[in-house]
Amino acid sequence: MSGRRAPAAQRARTGVSILGGRSLGNWSPTTGPSTEGGPPTAAYVIKPTGRRRSLAVRSATALLAGPPVIAVILAGGGWLLLGLAVFIAAGLREFYGLARRTGAVVVAPTGYALAAILLFLSPGARLLADGLGGIENAGPVRAWVIGILEAGANRWEIAVTLTIVAPLVSLLFKRQASRDRLTGWTVTVVGAWYVTWLLGRVGSLRLLESPDDRYAGGAGWVMLMVLGTWACDTGAYLVGSRFGRRKMVPWISPGKTWEGALGGAIATVVVVAASTAGMPEAALGLEGLRWRPLPIPWEHVVPLGVGIAIAAMLGDLAESMIKRDAGAKDASGLFPGHGGVLDRVDSVLFTAPFTYYYASLLLGQVA
């Protein structure tokens, strides 16, 4: 052979990489957006060949991240607010990173400030007040802090005004020439609301009160939402990988099938049904989790379970659409085998609001 390099498409088909002289797996060409406004360029993605290894990495990551998440959910109050703030900051950073790949001029500092305001207004102030306890038996300083928190909650006129004005003003002082400032303004605003408001409903769920001592309160509702989302994802993967034939939305996510969606919905309904059962704590070793059944009437088990499953799948597809538009496979590589924060909470961004509004509006749960 001559010293000339093989064409890119040929190298992609053979799976040969010049990085360290090693093959990186089976490469396949896809059409990606041009970076300079010209014709589409060829983007090459790796098709995973070690399926068992990938599943093992995903499981190990989930096992390591699971206990801290459960501990924060049970703790509630300021601890939950801190956890939400960390996830929102990381998720918003990834969202703005994806937006920049499309050429949008993002004013990230303004977006982070808007996110902090939104999180404080709902549910941050109430989570902090809840962690401080009742104002009746509080000392003068504590009562003053609680009063400020309660007065600051739900001041929506501030958030709406700043959402409109702040990003526009920030873009006025961007020096680089660009025709994408309008897109940047939209992306900055939408990103703050998309990540902060939707993920913030986890805190709203945690604030739901129990009707009496026989039933679980906010912690139970959050656990139901998390476990239902996980069950949907797992059921859809197991059923879809084995029996999946009919593609759901191949233009967004080629791997999603209607058979997998059915499996995910059934698994979620099972989780919702289990959450209504009164189980013996001592026999199950659930004393530390303060297990209580949720006040869900049986006629609501299937609608709630199917609704959570649909919300989970729509949230996953919505984030897949964002990543596809940005030409990215994952939001980031923060979690081995899982991608970034957005890749982990994409379904929760939809299931948390759905579960909260279902519980509060249809089941009469109050915060």
C-alpha positions as CSV (number, residue, x, y, z in Angstrom):
1,M,0.0,0.0,0.0
2,S,1.0,3.6,-0.5
3,G,1.6,6.0,2.3
4,R,-1.7,7.8,1.6
5,R,-4.4,7.6,4.3
6,A,-7.7,5.9,3.6
7,P,-10.7,8.1,3.2
8,A,-12.6,9.0,6.4
9,A,-15.7,7.0,5.3
10,Q,-13.5,3.9,4.7
11,R,-11.8,4.3,8.1
12,A,-15.2,4.5,9.7
13,R,-16.4,1.3,8.1
14,T,-13.3,-0.7,9.1
15,G,-13.5,0.7,12.7
16,V,-9.8,1.6,12.6
17,S,-8.7,4.6,14.7
18,I,-5.3,6.4,14.5
19,L,-5.7,7.3,18.2
20,G,-3.0,5.1,19.7
21,G,-3.3,2.7,16.8
22,R,-6.3,1.0,18.4
23,S,-9.8,0.2,17.1
24,L,-12.6,2.0,18.9
25,G,-15.3,-0.3,17.9
26,N,-17.8,-0.3,15.0
27,W,-18.1,3.2,13.6
28,S,-21.0,4.4,11.5
29,P,-21.4,7.6,9.6
30,T,-24.3,9.9,10.3
31,T,-25.1,13.3,8.8
32,G,-24.3,16.2,11.1
33,P,-24.7,19.9,10.8
34,S,-22.0,22.0,9.2
35,T,-19.9,24.1,11.5
36,E,-19.2,26.8,8.9
37,G,-22.6,27.1,7.2
38,G,-21.6,24.8,4.3
39,P,-22.9,21.4,3.4
40,P,-23.5,18.8,6.1
41,T,-20.4,17.1,7.4
42,A,-20.0,13.4,8.3
43,A,-20.2,12.7,12.0
44,Y,-19.1,9.3,13.2
45,V,-20.4,7.7,16.3
46,I,-19.3,4.5,18.1
47,K,-21.8,1.7,18.2
48,P,-21.3,0.0,21.6
49,T,-20.0,-3.6,21.2
50,G,-19.6,-4.5,24.9
51,R,-23.3,-4.4,25.9
52,R,-22.7,-6.4,29.2
53,R,-19.8,-4.1,30.2
54,S,-21.9,-1.0,29.5
55,L,-24.8,-2.4,31.6
56,A,-22.3,-3.2,34.4
57,V,-20.9,0.3,34.4
58,R,-24.4,1.8,34.4
59,S,-25.4,-0.4,37.3
60,A,-22.3,0.4,39.4
61,T,-22.8,4.2,38.9
62,A,-26.4,3.9,39.9
63,L,-25.5,1.9,43.0
64,L,-23.0,4.6,44.1
65,A,-25.2,7.5,43.4
66,G,-28.4,6.0,44.8
67,P,-27.8,6.1,48.6
68,P,-26.8,9.8,48.7
69,V,-29.9,10.7,46.6
70,I,-32.2,8.7,48.9
71,A,-30.6,10.3,52.0
72,V,-31.2,13.8,50.6
73,I,-34.8,13.0,49.8
74,L,-35.5,11.7,53.3
75,A,-33.7,14.6,54.9
76,G,-35.7,17.2,53.0
77,G,-35.4,20.9,54.0
78,G,-32.1,22.6,53.3
79,W,-30.3,19.4,52.4
80,L,-32.8,18.7,49.6
81,L,-32.5,22.3,48.4
82,L,-28.7,22.0,48.3
83,G,-28.9,18.8,46.3
84,L,-31.4,20.4,43.9
85,A,-29.1,23.5,43.5
86,V,-26.1,21.2,42.6
87,F,-28.1,19.3,40.0
88,I,-29.6,22.4,38.6
89,A,-26.3,24.2,38.2
90,A,-24.7,21.2,36.5
91,G,-27.7,20.5,34.3
92,L,-27.9,24.2,33.3
93,R,-24.2,24.2,32.4
94,E,-24.7,21.2,30.2
95,F,-27.8,22.8,28.5
96,Y,-25.9,26.0,27.7
97,G,-23.0,23.9,26.4
98,L,-25.4,22.1,24.0
99,A,-26.9,25.5,23.0
100,R,-23.5,26.9,22.2
101,R,-22.8,24.0,19.8
102,T,-25.7,25.4,17.7
103,G,-24.1,28.8,17.5
104,A,-26.4,30.6,20.0
105,V,-24.8,33.4,22.0
106,V,-25.6,32.3,25.6
107,V,-25.3,34.7,28.5
108,A,-24.7,31.9,31.1
109,P,-24.1,34.1,34.2
110,T,-27.5,35.7,33.7
111,G,-29.1,32.3,33.3
112,Y,-27.5,31.0,36.5
113,A,-28.8,34.1,38.3
114,L,-32.3,33.6,37.0
115,A,-32.1,29.9,38.0
116,A,-31.2,30.9,41.6
117,I,-34.1,33.3,41.8
118,L,-36.6,30.7,40.4
119,L,-35.3,28.0,42.8
120,F,-35.6,30.4,45.8
121,L,-39.1,31.4,44.9
122,S,-40.4,27.9,44.5
123,P,-39.6,25.7,46.3
124,G,-36.4,26.9,47.9
125,A,-37.8,29.4,50.4
126,R,-40.4,26.9,51.6
127,L,-37.9,24.1,51.9
128,L,-35.6,26.3,54.1
129,A,-38.6,27.4,56.2
130,D,-39.7,23.8,56.5
131,G,-36.2,22.8,57.7
132,L,-36.2,25.6,60.3
133,G,-39.5,24.3,61.8
134,G,-42.6,26.2,62.9
135,I,-42.5,29.9,63.6
136,E,-44.6,29.5,66.8
137,N,-41.8,28.1,69.0
138,A,-38.9,29.8,67.3
139,G,-36.6,32.4,68.9
140,P,-36.5,36.0,67.6
141,V,-33.7,35.5,65.1
142,R,-35.2,32.3,63.8
143,A,-38.7,33.7,63.5
144,W,-37.2,36.7,61.6
145,V,-35.5,34.4,59.1
146,I,-38.7,32.3,58.7
147,G,-40.7,35.5,58.1
148,I,-38.4,36.6,55.4
149,L,-38.5,33.3,53.7
150,E,-42.3,33.1,53.8
151,A,-42.6,36.7,52.5
152,G,-40.1,36.0,49.6
153,A,-41.8,32.8,48.4
154,N,-44.0,33.0,45.3
155,R,-43.0,36.6,44.3
156,W,-43.6,35.7,40.7
157,E,-43.7,39.2,39.3
158,I,-40.0,39.5,40.1
159,A,-39.1,36.3,38.3
160,V,-41.1,37.1,35.2
161,T,-39.7,40.6,34.9
162,L,-36.1,39.6,35.3
163,T,-36.6,36.7,32.9
164,I,-37.6,39.2,30.2
165,V,-35.2,42.0,31.0
166,A,-32.0,40.6,32.3
167,P,-30.9,38.4,29.4
168,L,-31.7,41.2,26.9
169,V,-29.6,43.7,28.8
170,S,-26.7,41.3,29.1
171,L,-26.7,40.7,25.4
172,L,-26.4,44.4,24.8
173,F,-22.8,44.2,26.1
174,K,-21.7,41.1,24.1
175,R,-18.9,42.5,21.9
176,Q,-18.6,39.8,19.3
177,A,-20.5,40.2,16.0
178,S,-23.4,37.7,15.8
179,R,-26.8,37.4,14.2
180,D,-27.8,34.8,16.9
181,R,-28.6,37.1,19.8
182,L,-32.3,36.6,19.6
183,T,-31.7,32.8,19.8
184,G,-29.3,33.4,22.6
185,W,-31.9,35.4,24.6
186,T,-34.4,32.6,24.0
187,V,-32.0,29.9,25.0
188,T,-30.9,31.7,28.1
189,V,-34.4,32.2,29.4
190,V,-35.8,28.8,28.3
191,G,-32.8,26.9,29.8
192,A,-33.3,28.5,33.2
193,W,-37.0,27.6,33.3
194,Y,-36.5,24.2,31.7
195,V,-34.0,22.9,34.2
196,T,-34.8,24.9,37.3
197,W,-38.6,25.0,37.3
198,L,-39.2,21.4,36.2
199,L,-36.5,19.9,38.5
200,G,-37.7,22.2,41.3
201,R,-41.0,20.3,41.4
202,V,-39.1,17.6,43.2
203,G,-38.9,20.0,46.1
204,S,-42.6,20.8,45.8
205,L,-43.4,17.1,46.0
206,R,-41.3,16.8,49.1
207,L,-43.4,19.5,50.8
208,L,-46.7,17.6,50.4
209,E,-48.2,16.8,53.7
210,S,-49.5,13.4,54.9
211,P,-53.2,13.3,55.6
212,D,-52.5,11.4,58.9
213,D,-49.9,9.2,60.5
214,R,-51.0,6.1,58.5
215,Y,-49.7,7.5,55.2
216,A,-46.5,8.8,53.7
217,G,-46.0,12.5,53.1
218,G,-43.6,14.3,50.7
219,A,-40.7,11.9,51.0
220,G,-43.0,9.0,49.9
221,W,-44.2,11.0,46.9
222,V,-40.7,11.8,45.8
223,M,-39.6,8.2,46.2
224,L,-42.6,7.1,44.2
225,M,-41.7,9.5,41.4
226,V,-38.0,8.4,41.4
227,L,-38.8,4.6,41.6
228,G,-41.6,5.0,39.0
229,T,-39.2,6.8,36.6
230,W,-36.5,4.2,37.1
231,A,-39.0,1.3,36.7
232,C,-40.2,2.8,33.4
233,D,-36.7,3.2,32.1
234,T,-35.7,-0.3,33.1
235,G,-38.9,-2.0,31.9
236,A,-38.7,-0.2,28.6
237,Y,-35.1,-1.2,28.1
238,L,-35.6,-4.9,29.0
239,V,-38.8,-5.4,27.0
240,G,-37.7,-3.2,24.1
241,S,-34.3,-4.9,23.7
242,R,-35.9,-8.3,23.6
243,F,-39.3,-7.7,21.8
244,G,-39.0,-4.3,20.3
245,R,-40.0,-4.2,16.7
246,R,-42.1,-1.1,16.0
247,K,-40.1,2.2,16.2
248,M,-41.7,5.0,18.2
249,V,-40.0,8.1,16.9
250,P,-37.0,7.0,14.9
251,W,-36.2,10.5,13.7
252,I,-35.4,11.4,17.4
253,S,-34.4,8.2,19.1
254,P,-34.1,5.1,16.8
255,G,-33.9,2.8,19.8
256,K,-37.3,3.5,21.3
257,T,-40.0,1.1,20.4
258,W,-43.7,0.8,21.3
259,E,-43.2,-2.6,22.8
260,G,-40.6,-1.1,25.1
261,A,-43.0,1.7,26.0
262,L,-45.6,-0.8,27.0
263,G,-43.1,-2.7,29.2
264,G,-42.1,0.6,30.9
265,A,-45.8,1.5,31.5
266,I,-46.6,-1.9,33.1
267,A,-43.5,-1.7,35.3
268,T,-44.5,1.8,36.5
269,V,-48.0,0.7,37.3
270,V,-46.6,-2.1,39.4
271,V,-44.5,0.4,41.4
272,V,-47.5,2.7,42.0
273,A,-49.6,-0.3,43.1
274,A,-46.9,-1.3,45.5
275,S,-46.7,2.2,47.0
276,T,-50.3,1.9,48.2
277,A,-49.7,-1.3,50.1
278,G,-49.3,-1.3,53.8
279,M,-46.2,-3.5,54.3
280,P,-44.7,-4.7,57.6
281,E,-41.7,-2.5,58.2
282,A,-39.8,-4.9,60.5
283,A,-40.1,-7.8,58.1
284,L,-38.8,-5.7,55.2
285,G,-36.2,-3.8,57.1
286,L,-37.7,-0.5,56.1
287,E,-37.8,1.2,59.5
288,G,-34.9,3.6,58.5
289,L,-36.8,4.6,55.4
290,R,-39.9,5.5,57.5
291,W,-42.1,3.4,55.1
292,R,-45.7,4.3,54.9
293,P,-48.2,3.7,52.1
294,L,-49.3,6.6,49.9
295,P,-52.9,7.7,49.9
296,I,-53.6,6.7,46.4
297,P,-57.1,5.2,45.7
298,W,-57.1,2.0,43.6
299,E,-58.9,3.7,40.8
300,H,-56.0,6.1,40.4
301,V,-53.2,3.4,40.3
302,V,-53.4,2.8,36.6
303,P,-53.9,6.4,35.4
304,L,-51.1,7.6,37.7
305,G,-48.7,4.8,36.7
306,V,-49.4,5.2,33.0
307,G,-49.1,9.0,33.3
308,I,-45.7,8.8,35.0
309,A,-44.5,6.4,32.3
310,I,-45.7,8.7,29.5
311,A,-44.1,11.7,31.2
312,A,-40.8,9.8,31.7
313,M,-40.6,8.8,28.0
314,L,-41.5,12.3,26.8
315,G,-38.9,13.8,29.0
316,D,-36.3,11.4,27.7
317,L,-37.3,12.1,24.1
318,A,-37.3,15.9,24.6
319,E,-33.7,15.8,25.8
320,S,-32.7,13.5,23.0
321,M,-34.2,16.0,20.6
322,I,-32.1,18.8,22.2
323,K,-28.9,16.7,21.9
324,R,-29.6,15.7,18.3
325,D,-30.1,19.3,17.4
326,A,-26.8,20.1,19.0
327,G,-25.0,17.2,17.4
328,A,-24.1,15.6,20.7
329,K,-24.5,12.0,21.9
330,D,-24.5,12.9,25.7
331,A,-24.9,16.1,27.6
332,S,-21.5,15.4,29.2
333,G,-19.4,12.5,30.5
334,L,-19.9,13.2,34.2
335,F,-21.4,9.8,35.1
336,P,-19.6,6.8,33.5
337,G,-22.1,4.8,31.4
338,H,-24.9,7.4,32.0
339,G,-23.7,10.6,30.4
340,G,-24.3,13.9,32.1
341,V,-26.7,15.3,34.6
342,L,-29.3,16.1,32.0
343,D,-29.1,12.5,30.7
344,R,-29.9,11.3,34.2
345,V,-32.7,13.7,35.1
346,D,-34.3,14.2,31.7
347,S,-37.2,11.9,32.6
348,V,-37.5,13.4,36.1
349,L,-37.9,16.9,34.5
350,F,-41.3,15.7,33.3
351,T,-42.3,13.1,35.9
352,A,-41.8,15.4,38.9
353,P,-44.2,18.0,37.7
354,F,-46.7,15.4,36.5
355,T,-46.6,13.6,39.9
356,Y,-46.9,16.8,41.8
357,Y,-49.9,18.2,39.9
358,Y,-51.6,14.8,39.9
359,A,-51.2,14.5,43.7
360,S,-52.1,18.1,44.5
361,L,-55.0,18.6,42.0
362,L,-56.6,15.2,41.6
363,L,-55.8,13.5,44.9
364,G,-56.1,16.6,47.1
365,Q,-52.6,16.5,48.6
366,V,-51.6,19.9,50.0
367,A,-48.2,21.4,50.7
